[in-house]
Structures are given as C-alpha cells and as structure tokens.
Amino acid sequence: MDGEERGRPAGLSRRRFLVAVGIGAIGTATLGATFFGSAEEQDSAVPTDQWLFGRYTAGCTAVEFTDAGLTPVTVPHCVTPLSWQGWQPPSWESLWVYRQYFDSTPALRRGRAFLTFDGVLSAASVYLNDKLLGTHEGGYLPFEFELTGKLNPQSNVLAVVVDGRWNQDVPPDLTTFAKPSAIDFYQPAGMYRATAVTTTPKAYVSDVFASPVDVLTPDRALGVRATVDSAGAVNSPVRLQVSVSQAGMMLAEESIEVTGLTNGANTIELSVNGLAGVALWDVDNPQLCDVAAGLWIDGKQVHEYALRIGFRDAKFTADGFFLNGRRLKLFGLNRHQWYPYVGGAMPERMQRADAVLLKNELNCNMVRCSHYPQSTAFLDACDELGLLVWEEVPGWDYIGDSVWQQRVVEDVRGMVTRDRNHPSIIVWGTRINETLGQADLYDRTDQLAMELDGSRPTTGAVKGILGYQSPLYGQPKAPDSHPGVTDAAEETGTGTAATGAESGTGTATGAENGAGNGNDTATGAGNGSESASVSAGPSVFAFNDYSRPQGGAAELAPLRPPRPEVAYLVSEAVGTLVGPPTYRRTDSVAVQAEQAMLHASVHDQAAGDDRYCGLLGWCAFDYPSGWYHSADGVKYPGVADIFRIPKLGAAFYQSQADPSRRIVIEPGFYWDFGPGMPRNGPGRRSVIWSNCDRIDVFLDNKKLATLKPDRSLFPHLDHPPFLVNLSLPPTRRPELRLDGYLAGNLVQSRRFSPDRSQDVLSCTADDRVLAADGVDTTRIVVRVLDRYGAPRPYVDGAVQLAVSGPGTLIGDNPLDLAAAGGAAAVWVRTQRGQRGPITVVASHPIVGTDGAQVTAQ
Ligand code: GAL
C-alpha cells in the first residue's frame, strides 16, 4: 500500500486533493529527507478500497490468520446484502473483520504515514501486524491512526474489527432499549465511507480553518488558523504562506514567520486582507475560493494544504434569515443518508446526486442533515450548488449517561473541525434532536462549537407543546475575536500565534483551539459583540412542527406562530401526519396526492410571515426504519422514495422552480383508470402543480378548461397550484393534455394516456460515463410509464435484470416493481481497471424490455 500525499482537507475529494499537494524536502537536519514518492510508487499503490472481509473469528487479527474464508469487497461497504425493504438488524448486528496486506514502499517509510477512516458504523478496532493501533466508537465522523515507525518493510497486515452491534453507549444509540428499532432509522454496519493511507513530511499542515470576516464590507478579510503538526522540535525559521484565489485568479497572499515549532500541534494564525474584489458565495451564484496554505521551513516549502471556501454573510434573526444582507426564506427538506441495498455505503457520485436532486429538481435552498454528520462529498456538492446546510451531531430523542454525553461533546468537536470551511453550512446542530433540558451538556456543546468556529449559530430541534413553550434558548457567548484578526479581546484568548500578525513574525504555540471568531446571529439582543458574560446557548430556535390539521381540511396543516424575540426556524413538518404507513406509491391516490398539499400548506404559511426564517419539510427520501409508522422496514414520509424517485408529493417542490430555468407541469394525480384507481377518475378537485401562469386542459384534444393558479388556496407560494374538475363518468376514458402558458406563450404541452395496452418499460442510467476504479457507481431507474412517459403506479410483476460488460449489479434481481409502485432502481458499480461499455437490460413480462448503457473508462 502506498500513500496519498496529505493536504487534502476533509471537504475536498481525494482526486482533487492529489493535484493540490506541494513539493519539496524538509531542510532541517532533524527532520530528514523528501517524502514524496515517485510516480511509479504512486501507481503501484494497493488501493485502500479493496479489502478481504468476513465474520469475526478468534485470531482474525493475527498476521498468520488464514483468510480463505474471507471475501474480496470494495469500500464503501455494508457488512450485509440488503434489499430496499425488509431490513433485518440481526443481519448486521455482529462482529466483522476487514483485512488488507501491503508492502511498505519507500514513500511510506520516508515521512509520516497515516491511516484514515471517513466513517465506520458503529465501532472499529484497528490492528497493524496484530498490534492494536486503537479503537474508535461512533459511526459518522472520521478518525485516523499514525503508522509512522510501525511498518515492516514487507508484508504488513491491517485488520479492522468492526462492531455492528447496538447498545454501545454511542450516540445515537439508546442504552435503555437495546434494539435498532428503538430509534427512527436503521444504521447497518460497515466500512461505509472511504479509507485512505496518506503520507506527509515530518512537519506538515494538519488542519486549516479559514474564516471570512466583515464579508459585507470592502474590508473583508480571511482569518486563518492553521495547525502544524511536527514530529519533533524545529528551531529554524518557519513560514506559513496563505494565498486566496477565485476562478483561477490570485486575489491575495499573506505570510507569517514564526521562530520554530514545538513537538506536536502548533497553531499559527494570520489574516489575509485585500479581498475587496472577491465575489460572494450565494445560493444562486455559489462562487468559491481556493485557499492554499504552504509551510516553509528554512526557506524551503515542505507542505501545502489546499481547501475551498466561500465568502458569505448568513444571519438568523427574529425577523427572518438574511444571506449577504438580503432576506431569504429558507425552503428545504431533511435528508437521511440511507440507500437501498447498501445502507450508507454509496460512493461520492451518488452522495452528490442527492444534493443535485434537492437543489435542481426539488428547488430547495436548504437541507438539514438529519440526524448526524453526512458525507463530505454531499457537503462539497452543497458548496458547489449553493444549497445551505444545517449539520447536526448524531442523536435522536434521547440523552444517555455521562460517557454517552462525553461522546456528544467529542462529536461536536469532530463535526465542526471537519466541516467548518464549508460555506454551505450556516448552523450547527449542537443539541440532540427533540431533547429538552440538558443545560449542562448543551452549555458544553455550544461553548465548544463557539470556540472551534464562532462564525455560525447553534441550534437543536424541539417538538411538541413542551418544546414550543420551553424557555428560550440562551444567547451566544460573545466571541473573543476572529482567528488571525488581532483585536483587544484576543489577549484573553487561548494563546495563539496571531499576535505577530501585524509585524509578520511571531511564535507558534501548542494551543490547539484558539479564539473563536465573530458571531452575529441576532436573537434579539444576542449579537455577540456586547458582553462576554452572557451564557452560551443556541441562537436559532428550531421547532419540529407536526401540528395536526383541525377539522376536515387535511391539506391545511397548521403551523404554530413563530416565537417572538427569537430566530425561529421550522426544522420539520408534515412527515406522515395523515397516518401510517403513508406515503407509498401503492397507497390510494387520494393519500398520495395529499402529501404535496400538506407540504405546500406549511411552506405557504412559512412564506407568509417574515418572522419564520423558513421551513424544512420531513423529509426528502424514504428511509429504512423499524419505528412508528414504518412498514416492512421502511418509513415513507419522503417526497421522493428510497430510490430517490420523486413521488406525487414532490410535485409541489418541483413546481416551485423559476420558470426561466425550467418549466414544470406535474399533475398531483395519476391519469390511470386501472385497478386501485377511483372509478370516476382523479375527481372534482384535481390539482396540477406548475410554474406556468395559465394551463389549458384538454380531454381527447377538446378544451375542457383554462386555468389560473389558485392563489386563494396558497396565497404566499411563488407558484400556487391549479385546480380542475376531472370527474369523469366510468364509461369515459379520454386522453388528457395539459398546455402550459407563460405571458400568453405556449411553453410546454404534456399528454397522459388512458390506454394501458401501450404502456412501456423504461430503464435509464443517471450517468453515461463512470470511472473504471471499482468504486464509481451510478443509478439505473426502472419504471412503468404510459406511452407519453407518465408514471403508472399500480402494476403487476417483477423485472428481470441482465448486466453485461465490466459492471457489478447492486440491487434486487428480480426487482419487485409491483411492491415498489411501478418505479424502482438498482445501481451499477464499475470493476477496477476494466474499461468498456456496461449494458443493463430490464425485462418485464407485460410491458416489455428496455436497456441502459454506461461506459467505464
Ligand atoms: C420527528 C423526528 C424525525 C422523524 C419524524 C417522524 O419527530 O425528529 O426524525 O422521526 O418525527 O417521521
């Protein structure tokens, strides 16, 4: 196994990181020679995504263990094959082992080497040559071990024992009810995020926090706090040089000299000024900046750390949310990370696809990562797309004992440190979802988030009348300063090197967490700059509003009014309000149609009152669960299903698109007269979701009606729906045509066929080209459609799949299309080093055959 050069921030993909590293040798006698390997060494790397895997047995960490019983697997990996429903927790609740063998290349031996894990559910014990490197508990954040000095020249054996069992006193697990169905989402075990071996020089930049300050003024600057980790004291001059560029243009550069380094972690701070020309990051125009932090020792560059940031000003206030000084209504959904067949183990491309779907298809400007830190590939995509993020610590409706609570605090540290450079993240969830009280714990978590970041407010969702009436969250503690920006308050900080920022020289100290930077999250009085004596506390009041519809009109789900004097965000709404186990594609059309109406209703109310910062519906995707309102291991509150295929409930979100970007006409019903459908058609109050300003409705090409958006129903939506009477006598089965107009011009015409005999099977791939690296994966969607491409939910039978070429099928075969409501998906993964076309052919006994092709290259 060879190593990748380190310098990759958590938020940059490995590929991009590889081109971002620096060059050179460390010039000090104590620290030794060059560390970068030759090109051949890089090429001969044993990939850390290929492992041997099996059940844990006694002795399986030993060097001489015979692994004949183990199977080659690819990481990301789930310990058990799954379907899209019917998950059985005992299938992953066990001990497992992953093994790997490698020779130590010169590149690995020269400098320092690290083994990193982006996420293992739920606990891991890591052995090198049968010696324990360490253990890690908790499934949602990265961890690492240093391998330096521990490698044999040849035949090293890595063995990772993964504990997939419940009740490990690890959040979000509940210690009192020791079973996975005790919380709302299943968490199948495995090495489900990437692993890597990285190499560094003996002194290297291990972390950079680059925090934009005074963003809305021409004096905007970048406060930089770098951690330099040194394996030994350095007495020669050390320089940190930071450059900021945008779209390939260098904007500013600054450097600072310190007189040496101590053994271990050293904090070096500086401020980069002269950034008046930077383009701001915004939801519509997410302009990113590249930051490079180069480490120079004795006049030679030894390392470079690259990261990406964005300059934006985000404020939650009692009068709404403001981005870059402009009021913005937060409009979004909650996201769980679980997929069919593999649990959380989907590689980068698919993580990113979720963000694309949320932003471009469902028109969200915000997502909540419920209820744990999610993949950095997902967050990278949010940065690139302009999708705002709430990220929160693992947990769900439960607080454990002091050991458990200490892990929550460490999770806050891990989450904020990993992700604080993402411009998309605008609030930290430092409180466990739907918990009350816990003042001591939450003082600690809020205070820690403030120390590590300080530029973002904190929050935690509460629910029910007690949550709504709970004492107002406290005010944020006054920040000491921006990192790297010297001011009077900084003297009381925790001993940073930044006092030298003005003169350009200084002394590095071992202090890890310097002063937090400015916080301006107004909750009435709490805007940070006044007094250092106010207690820590979250500054966004987040409420999971599941208020039930009163009386008959179910589509009008009421929202509680915003609490006065506090930044108020609705963090969840709708869910499965109407009853279990909605909303499946096999449920009645009336039930399915209601989902869009409920989501529209709560967003309409949030849009109608400036005091709501916004609303995040529950939720984007169906997810595996054995909890309340689940059916056969799946919960169905998603507006898209677990395959990420939009349901009728998504039509409201789809229709809120800016028509200059995309025209949408989505009926809130199916044009189908088969089994399971009402005999008189979609009915008298049929809803059409669209961003047109007029829709003409035709039956068999005869005009039935000219419609205008119904503002009386949802007065505050950008694009209210259209209502039409489509009640038909049982003898009449016409074709439906919807013509959409904007300012008098026909912009889209859609047809819907009543004739099931002409239905087709559709099989499509999300991507045309994949990397032949054995990891890259794309989704293959299989659907029954009418002859014009509209969905048919109530179908019989299963689909048989055949894959040819260098691809591996991830998914059920046959695929039960009837159970899934006429739409489902499988995934195809490439095979390492195998190039060429991959073809997937899907066949259904009634509606025929279709195929999709992808090229692995
Ligand atoms: C909320 C909870 C979510 C989910 C939802 C019901 O109370 O925060 O995680 O369980 O209920 O679907």
Boltz pocket constraint, residues with backbone or C-beta under 6 A from the ligand:
constraints:
  - pocket:
      binder: B
      contacts: [[A, 184], [A, 370], [A, 433], [A, 434], [A, 463], [A, 544], [A, 572], [A, 575], [A, 576], [A, 618], [A, 637]]
      max_distance: 6.0
